[in-house]
Amino acid sequence: MNLFVVAPVIVPLFSAAVLLLLRHSQGAQRVLATLSTVASVVVAAVLMAQVSSGGIQVVQFGGWTAPFGISFVADHLSAVMVLIASVMALASAVYALRDIDPERERSGFHPLFQVLLVGINGAFLTGDLFNLYVWFEVLLISSFVLLTLGGRRAQLEGGIKYVSVNLLSSMLFLAAIGLLYGLTGTLNMADLAVELRHQDPGLVTTIAMLFMVAFGIKAAVFPLFFWLPASYHTPPIAISAFFAGMLTKVGVYALMRVFTLLFTGDVGYTHTILLWVGAFTMVSGVLTAAAQSDVRKILSFHIISQIGYMIMGLALYTPLALAGAVFYLIHNIVAKANLFLIAGIARRLTGSFDLGRIGGLFKAAPFLSALFLIAALGLAGIPPLSGFWAKLLVVLAALEAGVWWIAAVALGVGLLTLFSMTKIWQYAYWKPAPDDAPVGAAPSRLFYAPVVGLAALTVLLGLWSTPLIGVADAAAAELLDPSRYVGAVLGPEAAASLRAVLEASLGGDQ
Amino acid sequence: MNSLILRTTTMLLITILLLFSVFLLLRGHDLPGGGFIGGLTAAAAVALYVLAFGAQAANDMVRVRPRALLGVGLTAAVAAGLIAVLFGTPFLTGHWLIIDLPGSAEVKLSTVLLFDVGVYLVVVGTVLTMLFALEGQ
């Protein structure tokens, strides 16, 4: 029994329970909420270390062996996602200490935020499809309440769009789960990985497409992304930033999981669709961003555009491409959330998110400008920041796989991303403030702590990228060899039988 | 709603509903029932009281804040899972404490029951939070 596999879920869940009891003491709530995210980072780091040294870690809940009980599985991909989710939760929680008003705190901001982390970590760790659905619901419900907390008109409007589209996705997901269960009689992912190889490939591919649409909505890929820019700019920045960093990435993670472990029977069909989806996502996101003038909307559309790169990595389905996708995930979560946090500070300094109404930040806040440049250039992929390696890996993978056009698209979109970032720089930082600019106030120093930390991470991942590339490589190797996941959950016999089936199908192709 | 018939029957029904909810909770160990459905039944009893006597009276009757129930329930459920960890078994493994009573009777207390009680409280807390919020508007 390895406690650290379940700890990333238990720590925030337990804190949420205690936070509910501490409703009247906001001071105690703040301390506990911050400590809880620190503890989450610690247990996630221990889990990451264990996975790096000891391979895939598995826990069978209640001692019920797979495939009868629920398994929690931590491979490299899960562990690194849990770690980054906890780090982002810590950054947002610290930022929230000053950003969230007492009214929202009284309405339960702190416990809800912990429950959101529970849902995200649970989704990354579970090895059971129905359990994954449950975690998706946990994070959907808590994120919906966080989105609408405060009850302003724009929030409710965005919240309704967010929740209705996401419920549609959940319904498709549930229907697909039902079909899979009817087909195979199991929902344990490792067991499914073995069972699906013995099923009618046409049926399996049909179900795979249902999963693609369901997770595609969560991940906000083309053409299912419209809910995201409608809602992400409405809540306070601490919440927006965490959503922007993490929520769509849970969808990307789910796509990566099922389209490497379960649905690899007809890669030529499913992954080609994914490749086109990735390309359209990149292009449509970045073009729409260019037309916006609210900083948060520009950033929201860039979330979509950047998702395209990760989907592209998954679609290419080579070791280098998957490693690139994992690296891209981590880099993008850090850079994107940080841009939101910086936009929040800029908003406090200048009084507005609208690029047309603000300016002069370079003169007023040179330190903030430097932080913005790090995050923005990191996002655009300028060396030596983290985005450079992320883009380099996926583009190299595309060239290696001989898919020239997607490499060209990726590079072109990178240029347009740089254009968008330059636009924010030009308007908010470089040009003098207009005469009728709204008045801002000096923000608390505490706001800078998470921003500096995340900017340092962007630089660090760029200058010293070897450890993360190592983790991404290991994750890619695990994703491309499902028998390792199956072996860890179901034992060596099942892994051997899966390997035999995979080898037989390879032999059949030749 | 000011109705003598509703108020009188509510006073009769609420006892039965609450007892039945505990019955469902305990029965759920081996048979259909459990914390979730038991919690819903208990919440339905309070909902009936709200209809008959109003939210304020129901609030006074329940005495504790629904959110506290939620917190206690969640704590109990997580604690039930962690007890298994203290025994060195996987999270959420069932452990039993059997108390012999005079005669040949025995009482079985288990972490499974604690978990179900936690679920019961979470469900009651959640439904009542929503109910009182809706009534308050």
Interface residues (C-beta under 8 A of the other chain):
Chain A: M1 L3 V6 I10 L13 F14 A16 A17 V18 L19 L20 L21 R23 V59 Q60 F61 G62 G63 G108
Chain B: R65 R67 A68 L70 G71 V72 G73 L74 T75 V78 G81 L82 A84 V85 G88 T89 P90 F91 L92 T93 G94
